[in-house]
Amino acid sequence: MTLEGTSLTILEPEQTIILRGKSDFYKVQDDAFIRAVATGDQSIILAPYEEAMHTLEVTLAANESARSGLPVTITKRG
């Protein structure tokens, strides 16, 4: 799966699906985040901040693992 600007491409063994939007997915997400922070309205964000932080932690660990070729341990919280 790749997300580039206004296109989402899903690669499956038997087919490739390309979905095209009318607006830039990243800009829409960024605008929603900025609006949520500026107004304090967390309901604008589809996932709780804690979940978003965990997703970021996992993403950064995956990037580090890919760079180093070694496993990266994530400490479980709570």
Secondary structure, 3 states (H helix, E strand, C coil): CEEECCEEEEEECCEEEEEECCCCHHHHHHHHHHHHHHHCCHHHCCCCHHHHHHHHHHHHHHHHHHHHCCCCCCCCCC
